[in-house]
Amino acid sequence: MEETGYLHFIEELDQFVSQQGKRLLFKHSTVCPISTAAFDEFQSYVKQSDIPAAIILVREDRPVSNEVADRYGIKHESPQIFLLEDGVVKWHTSHWKITQQAISEAVGA
């Protein structure tokens, strides 16, 4: 079981995404009920998985959140999840589409 960490700085994002293999990146808004529900789904998946995962708090760490959108050319949404493999986005989705099942299917693909 991999521990989930928070990315507060772009340097931490750089380090996280530069690692080899599959990784999950979750953009979370602490003031949004949809994000809270998606966060619960994400956490439930991560607890039973060994995939490395990280969280960006979109309001508190806006520069890091914006960097993800800029770097990957994917419009910012929150909540939003990304499956990265060797630093490349292989899958992403947002809002109510973030479920344990959807994450599992994406990671297994």
C-alpha positions in Angstrom: 0.0 0.0 0.0 1.5 3.3 -1.1 1.1 6.4 1.0 -0.6 9.4 -0.6 1.1 12.7 -0.4 0.2 16.3 -1.1 2.1 18.3 -3.7 2.6 21.9 -2.5 5.4 23.0 -4.9 6.1 22.6 -8.6 9.4 20.9 -7.6 7.4 18.2 -5.8 5.2 17.8 -8.9 8.3 17.5 -11.0 9.7 14.8 -8.8 6.4 12.9 -8.6 5.7 12.8 -12.4 9.4 12.0 -13.3 9.1 8.6 -11.6 8.7 5.5 -13.8 5.5 3.5 -13.9 1.9 4.3 -13.2 0.9 7.1 -10.8 -2.3 8.8 -9.9 -2.7 12.5 -9.5 -5.8 14.0 -8.0 -6.8 17.7 -8.0 -9.1 18.4 -5.1 -11.1 21.4 -4.0 -11.8 21.3 -0.3 -14.8 23.5 -0.6 -16.7 21.5 -3.2 -19.1 18.7 -2.3 -18.6 17.0 -5.7 -14.8 17.0 -5.0 -15.4 15.6 -1.6 -17.3 12.6 -3.0 -14.7 12.1 -5.7 -11.9 12.3 -3.1 -13.6 9.6 -1.1 -13.7 7.4 -4.2 -10.0 8.1 -4.9 -8.9 7.4 -1.4 -10.9 4.2 -1.3 -9.1 3.0 -4.4 -5.7 4.1 -3.2 -6.1 2.3 0.1 -6.5 -1.1 -1.6 -3.9 -0.4 -4.3 -0.1 -0.2 -4.5 0.0 2.6 -7.1 1.7 5.8 -6.0 -0.7 8.7 -5.7 -0.6 12.4 -5.0 -3.0 15.1 -4.3 -3.0 18.8 -5.3 -5.3 21.1 -3.3 -6.5 23.4 -6.1 -7.2 26.5 -4.0 -4.3 26.3 -1.6 -1.7 25.3 -4.2 -3.0 27.0 -7.3 0.4 27.4 -9.0 0.9 23.6 -8.9 -2.7 23.0 -10.1 -2.2 25.5 -13.0 1.2 23.8 -13.9 -0.6 20.5 -14.4 -3.1 22.1 -16.8 -0.3 24.0 -18.7 2.1 21.1 -18.8 -0.3 18.5 -20.1 -2.6 20.9 -22.1 -5.6 19.6 -20.3 -8.2 22.2 -19.1 -8.4 22.5 -15.4 -11.3 21.1 -13.6 -11.9 20.0 -10.0 -12.2 17.4 -9.0 -9.9 15.9 -11.6 -7.8 12.8 -11.8 -4.9 11.8 -14.0 -3.3 8.4 -14.6 0.3 9.1 -15.5 2.6 6.4 -16.9 6.3 7.3 -17.2 5.3 11.0 -17.0 2.7 10.8 -19.8 -1.1 11.3 -19.1 -2.7 8.0 -20.2 -6.2 8.8 -18.8 -8.0 11.6 -17.0 -11.5 12.4 -16.0 -13.4 14.7 -13.6 -16.4 15.3 -11.4 -18.9 12.4 -10.9 -16.9 10.2 -13.4 -14.2 9.7 -10.7 -15.2 6.4 -9.1 -13.2 3.4 -7.7 -14.4 1.4 -10.7 -13.4 4.0 -13.3 -9.9 4.3 -11.7 -9.5 0.5 -11.5 -10.4 0.1 -15.1 -8.0 2.9 -16.2 -5.1 1.5 -14.2 -5.8 -2.0 -15.4 -5.9 -1.0 -19.0 
